[in-house]
Amino acid sequence: MYEDIIEKLNNECTIRNLSPRTSFMYVFHTKKFLEWIGNKSLDKLALLDVRNYILARKQGGACAAYCNSMSSALSFFYRHILHIPWDLDFIPRMKVDWNLPEILSREQIEKLINTADNIRNKAIIALVYSSGLRAGEVVQLAPSDIYMSTMQVHVRNSKNRGDHWTVLSERTLELLKQYWYAYPQPRDVLFVSLRNPHRPLKVGGIEIMMKRIGQEAGIDFHPHTLRHSFATHLIENNTSREFVQTMLGHRSSSSTEVYIHVSNKAIMGVKSPLDLPQKKTSRRKKKSG
């Protein structure tokens, strides 16, 4: 019913060179919104429709971050496709609860690698943790991005639309070699589908694989949990925050500072001021008359 308008939305995302992930989310949320309004004509849409839609989704259990994602998508749709001005006072951004990221122990990560029954999956889990990669960065890796001579990984076109370098673990390199020899088919990307070795692996495939392995290992985790663990363990090992920021591909240091808060070892040895010894005040001896 709305094929033409979705095509216009895709074209608008393309002309603005939005990332594939952003374009996908804008189209996804817009389709959900159009399904919700039903047969209402587009020329009769108003901001009240969006406000009511987001309220309904929030009352239905959607979190604040998800509602803000909907708001961003529909703001783009209204402003650039329907040419209706957006009003942040009428449709405000929701305050998001800030929680510390979940972190896995080294023992848990070892258990996940050992639980994986396929060398490709072992290599992916090890690489995501040992190099601090996003799932979206993993699926874009080419064989030439693995630099064995310098033990580095070249991450191209990451979330912040830039390239960066991160460290390559020796153990991970051995797993990558085993995987490469097990699946020697020529290809442009490093990781491929197990059922179709000529088809690139997708982010959803990594998420499904890790969820299954987590259930088998009795560990609840997500690909990003491994990235959080990578950064936190580096901070605990006294790695410079600037180095951690570079390896994570963060543009702002504030994005990296969260790992200072999440690291328990970072505050070990710090005494509460109530337990600090009091300084003795010197008393002057009275002069004898």
Secondary structure, DSSP 4 states (H G I P E B T S, - for coil): --HHHHHHHHHHHHHTT--HHHHHHHHHHHHHHHHHHTT--GGG--HHHHHHHHHHHHHTT--HHHHHHHHHHHHHHIIIII-----TTTSPPPPPPP-PPP---HHHHHHHHHH--SHHHHHHHHHHHHHT--HHHHTT--GGGEETTTTEEEE-S-TTSS-EEEE--HHHHHHHHHHHHHS----SSS-B-SS-TTSB--HHHHHHHHHHHHHHHT----HHHHHHHHHHHHHHTT--HHHHHHHHT-SSHHHHTHHHHH-STTTTTPPPGGGSPPPPPP-PPPPP-
